[in-house]
Amino acid sequence: MGVSEAIEKEASRRRFSDKTIKTYQKCVERFFLWCKKEPKYVTKKDVHEFLEKMSERGKSGNTINIYLNALKFYFEEILRRNFRVDIRYSKIPKNLPIILTKEEVKKLIDNTKNHKHKIMVALLYSAGLRASELLNLKLKDLNFKEKYGFVRQGKGRKDRIFIIAEKLERVLLQLSVGRNKEEFLFINNKNKVYSISSLQKIVEKAGKLAGIQKKIHPHTLRHSFATHLIENSCSVSEVQTLLGHKSPEATMIYLHTAAPNMIKIKSPFDRL
């Protein structure tokens, strides 16, 4: 069995997303093109040298970690080799994500003129959802009694819960009245699920009407949700859970985007 075929078989068995499977295949194939060895002859030193070469070429820490995870998956989980390569590269991006202030979020929502679109934009922000997660919500995923909803098969094919904001509970209930629980929550005038590009246009149009001088997209609202939680003194672990991040490292970025005066850690020098 070839390398790519073996990765696809094992990763599919573990219910990895198609995107992750293709990424792992590409990473491992590129490694073997560079290494020019049979898998059984590959050593830890080979992997270290490959990753160091990537670092020297200016590849980001996030990219290098993806390659490392792909190689570990292949050697440890498929070939069953004791192949512990315990190195990590910084994931902090060179460019921090664009976020909206709380005032800008309010202006964006207020300038979304279509009633259903307004609910979509408000829910994106209030629950910190990804665009695909919002569009794949079904009526059965909302638990109004307990005031939370379920994201089914989100990124990494993981389920998680999200908050239903009190301000949105009534309008979401109205949107649900008399409908089949298996239906998607948001459907367009053609009785079809909205596309991600349609959602992008909704957000962009509202941003222009609101006079927001930033390049924004649906994911901007998720970044803003997380940043505002940090500013409201929520812990990284709490935000990590709500965002569905596998690692706290991915959530730490929002410490950088939060307003500095809202980060509650003080220097020990101030206590001398």
N, C-alpha and C positions, 0 to 999 in steps of 0.2 A: 504494500500500500504506500502511495506517495505521501510526501509531507503535507501538502495542502488537503488531500483527501482525508488523512488521519486527523488533521485539525478540525475539518468540517464535521467529521463523524462524532468526535468526542465533544466538541463545543455544542453541537446540536443536541446531543444527548443531555447536556447540562443546561439546555434552554438559553444559551447565549443569543443575543440579538444577531441578525444577519450582518449588521454593520460591524459588530465586534469580530465576528468570524472572518469576514473579509479582511479586516485590519490585521488580525493575527496572522492570517495566511501571507499577506503581503510582507509583514515584518520578518517572519521566519524565512521566507523565500529570499529576501534581500540579504539576510545574514549569511545564508549558504552560498549565495553568489559571491559574497566577499570572502568567506572562509575557505571555500573550495575543499571541504573535507566531508567524509561520510559522517552521519550523525554519531555513530559509535566512537569516532575518534575525536570528537569535539571536547575541549576542556574548558574549565572555568576561565582560564587565562584568555582563551579565544574570545569568550563573551565580553570579558573586561576590556580587551583591546578594541573590539568592535564598538562598544559603547563610548570608549574614550575618543575614538576617531570621530564619532558623531558629535561629541562635545566640542572637539577641536574645530569642527566645521561650523560651529555656531548653532547647532540644533537646540531647541528649547528643552528645558528640563522635563516638561510634560511629554514631549515627543519621545525622549530617551526612555522615560519610564514606561511608555506604551510598548516600546521594543523589548524592554527588559521583561515586562509581564508576559508578552507573547512567547518569548524564548523560555521563560520559566514554565509556562503552561505546557509547551511542547516537550521539553526535556523531563520535567517532573511528573506531569499528569498523564502524558501519553507514552513516553519511553520508560517511565518509572525509574528514572535515574536520580540519585541523590545529588542534586545540582543547585544547592543553595548559593545564590549570588546576592549577598546582603549589602547592596548599595542602593542609594536613592539620590535622585537629582532634584533640585529645587523646582517646585511647580509654580512659584509666584510669577505671574506673567509680567512682561515688560510694560504692557499697557493695561491699566485697570479698566474694568467695565464701566460703561456710561450708566449713570443712575439719575433718577429724577428726585427732586426734593419732594417733600410731602405736599407742598403747595402746587408743584407742577403736576403731580399725580391727580390731585383734585381737579385742576384745570383741564387735564386730558380727559378725564371721565365726564366732566360737565360739558365738554365740547364734542362728545360722541353723541350725535343727534338721534340716531336710530335707537329705539328703546331696547331692542334685543342686543344690539351691538354694545350699548352702554353696559348691560349686564355682563357681557362677555369680557369687556375690558376691566370692569370692576372685579370680576372673579379671578382673572389672571393675576391682578395685583394682590387682592385680599387673601388668596390662598397660595401665592407663589408658584403657580402652575407653569409648566412648559406649554408651548402652543399645542403640541400634539396631545398632551394630557387633557387640556381643556376641550379640544375638539372630539376626543374619544370618550368623554364622560357620557354615561347613560343615566336615565332617571333612577334606576335601581341603585346607583352608586351614592345617592344622597340620603343621609340619615338625619332628617330634620329634628327628630326627637332628641337625639344626642348632640346635634349641632356639629356634625362632621361628615365628610364625604370620603370616598375611596378612589384613589388612583389605581386602576387595574393595569398591570403589566406596563409600568412606566419604564424609564431608562434602565437598562440592565434586566428588563422583564421582571421588575420587583413591584409588589403592591405596597402602598402606604396610605395613611390617612391625611386629610387636610382639614383645615378649619373652615366652617361656614360662618362668615361674619354675620353678626346680628343684623346689620343694616341691609344685608342681601337676602335674609331668610324669607321675608314676605314676597319679594319679587320672584324668587326661585320657586316658591310654592305655587304662585300664580302661573308660572311658566309650566308647571308640572300637572296642573289640574286636568283630569279627563284623558290623560295620555297613557299609553302602554309603558310599563316600567322598563321594557327592553329597548325602547326608543333612545336614540341619542338626544342629549339634552338640547343641543343647539343644531337646528336644521334650517337651511335657507328657504327661499321662496319656491324653489324647485323640489322641495322635500328631500334634499340631499344634505350630507354633512358638509360643513364649510371646509374649504381648503386652507392650508397654511398661508398661501399667497393672498387669499381673500382677507384673512385675519391681519396679515401684515399691512394691507392697504387700509383697513379700518383704523389701525393704530396710527399709521402715517398721516391719514387725513385729519384725525382728531388732533394730532400734534401740531399740524400746520394751523388749524383753526384756533388752537390754544396759544399760538405764537411761541411755541417752545423751540428755541434755537439749538437743538441737539438732534443728532441722528438717532432716532429711536425705532425700536421694533418690539414685538411681543415679549421677547426675553428681557428687555430693559425693565419691564414691570417686575419680573422675577428677581432681578438684581436689586431693584429698589425695595421690594418686600423684605429681602434678607438684610439689606443695609439698615433699613428702618427698625427692624427687630433688634439688631445690635445696638442701635442708638437708643432704643427703649430698654436697654440693660438685659436683654435676653442673652443667655450663654451661647457659646459656639455649639455646644452639644445639642441644645434645644433647637437652634436654627438648622443644624445638620439633619436632625430627625424630620423637621418639617419640609426641608428641601429634598430629602431622600438621597443625600450624598452618602456614598459608601465609606468615605474617609473624611475625617475632620479637616485634612489638608485642603480639600476643595472648598470648604466653608471659610477657612481662615482669610481668604481674600477680602471678605466683607469687613474685616477689622480695618483694612486699608481704605475702604471706601466710606466707612462711617465717619461722621464729623469728629475730628480729633478731640474736641472738648467733651464728647459724649462717651469716650472710652474711659472707663472708670479706674484704670490702673494708674497708680501714682508712683513716682520714683522714690526709692528709699531715702534719697538725699533730702527730700522734703520733710522727712521725719527726724532728721538729725538735730 
